[in-house]
Amino acid sequence: MGLTPTRLLASFSSSQPLRFASTLLLRSQSRDFTKPPFWTMASVAVTTPAQGDGASQIAPQSTQAHTGKRPFPGGGQKGRPHKMKKKAKKAKVAEGSHEEVLMMDIQNLMAAQKISEDGADTTKEQPPLPEQGSEIEVDVVEISSTGDGLAKQKGSDRIYVVPFTVPGDTVKVKVYRHLEQEGYTVADFIEVTSPSPLRDDSRIRCKYFAKCSGCQFQMLDYSDQLRLKRDIVVKAYRNFSGLPSEVVPEILETIGSPLKYGYRTKLTPHFDGPPGARRRNNTQAWETMPPVGFTPKGSNKVMDIEECPIGTEAVNQGLKLERERLAKEHGKYTKGATILLRESTKRVPNSQIQKPLSDLTAEEAAALVPAGILPKPIAVEMSSSMTEYKSCITNHNATSTEYIDNFIFTNPAGFFFQNNNSILSPFTDYIRQHILPPSGGLANAPGAKPIRTLIDAYSGSGLFTITQSALFPGGSIGIDIAEKSIDYARKNALLNGLNEKQCSFIAADAPELFKSVKKYDPDETVVVLDPPRKGCDNSFLTQLLDFAPTRVVYVSCNVHTQARDVGFLVRGQGALPEGEKEKEGGGGDPFDVLLLQNDSLDVKTRKHKRPVRYEIESIRGFDFFPQTGHVEGVAVLNRVDS
């Protein structure tokens, strides 16, 4: 008898023991690529490389009482003997973080090369490590999911992490630091000595490339960027979902951005404080204009940036004006600061335009497009009947406006909204095409009810709630913890001609979220998830399984935490009759085995009428940030009713 997905899931559990790597020094990144990378001390749990096929094993999940955190590959201390010895406190590696992802890619490369856990080849003697600060040549063998190259020196199995490189490059690097027990070295990029066939430096449009940490892929053809980003999604599900490959469908091709440059509608350059700014009650201000820009790779000092080619024209004009302002006003600053540059748009029918933009006075231009710092807005003709006027906002509390097709959205300029407007039309259309089951599939299954209701969790100002509302006769409901976002979402619904029956919003924290929607039939409901980078917590996912909507669309800016959470939903939860004790090892119920892998579910209090889990229909990446190593993911899941 063949293995069905249920049998595969029921039988799947990792048994590889964990060992703890010693303190690991790694570079980390924040969600916004314009924020500075930094060096941090972190303790990382390393799985023993698998034998035979070179694939890394997923850490077995704990069956202990729920502590509020799910185990994650690279974390946990199961099996360590208790010692009375005092230990130094170590910083925790965030789940799905730059550090976690990089370490997993290095582990897999080690396993593929059959390198032993201490980094030394078991069959040949390794050359001594080069001195820190020395310059060497290395060959780049692959790109990690962080956008950094993974390279080797000839005659050595040592792995070097090198930014701004692509597979096939031979590059000169400066050795920064050896991480001896982890088996790799961090190095700074100096120059290319022999380029990869993939590399063409004539494609690079930024004079700060290979210094600024924002972009990693400008030397690549865009089709190669999309291929690499698909590989990032593939590795995310292989490394972090905890699922056997048989239940993860083939990852679809990454959908590209219409704009490859000039797409980013928000930038946040910054400048450091003057000398002595960290002292209490400091009154010393800058005597000269400080560097204004972003933090270079491997440094904590701001690099002066005059323009950013991935920013829109309005944002770059705003940067120029803010630099001019700071050149005059730097003496007012006794501390560093971050500058908000947010594009705002207003559509004007051409019939209302009395004269060309160049002939408008400053007062007339301000009346045309309010709340901007540009003396005159930038005109972009959309059609023979409509023109868009774009300006730049620096006030966090001012209202910015964006259009997606014929939808209009307003937000506080400092709040989160997707930063690549050019891709939002194909992106929301893709969600529209996949938010309901395909005809002829589950929609026509015996006893299937038509989906009538959308619940948009983490709704923000209503991107999905509003753009998908026409599909749901039972209503489209957005839920978010931020009351100000909900206020703007309600305003946006009215701006788009939607009444409360069609589109409504609720301000609720995650623990209370599903209490607000109990009146909706889960068999007629689809839930859209779009959480922050950290993904969903146990409480939320457990409530989602309790509610058990017939379909889930999971959108994420971090495909690694998405993979972790999708794995949780696919393993699902078992259902024991109330009062029945769970047998050791899960008894004969395959869902009991799955339950042991999702340790957040308390078997003593479960009162579910049926086992609940999901299967994956599709997974696809979207390139919201061309020229960078970032990729967004969309996973579509269906509830398994058998």
Disulfide bonds with the S-S distance in Angstrom:
none
